[in-house]
Amino acid sequence: MNPSPTRIRTPCIGICELAADGYCVGCLRNAAEIAAWRDLDDAERTRLIDEVLPARRDQWTTRA
């Protein structure tokens, strides 16, 4: 019997507040990405976590 596949967990860290630029202060996703998360496949989730969100984090840290 094969175990059921584990879905990739959300990048949410429980600090849920959209900043003026439309990105969550905690996870850096925008409202559309947060709403779509449950319907994204693992490849899309992985791309967000590995590519998109780190690039946003780099942009945020260079603005400060």
FENZIMO-V743469 format. One record per helix or strand of 2 or more residues. SS is the DSSP state (helix for helix, strand for strand). FROM is the first residue (numbers start at 1). TO is the last residue. Records with the same first field share a line. If there is no record, write none. Layout:
BEGIN
SS=FROM-TO + FROM-TO
END
This chain:
BEGIN
strand=23-24
helix=31-39 + 42-63
END
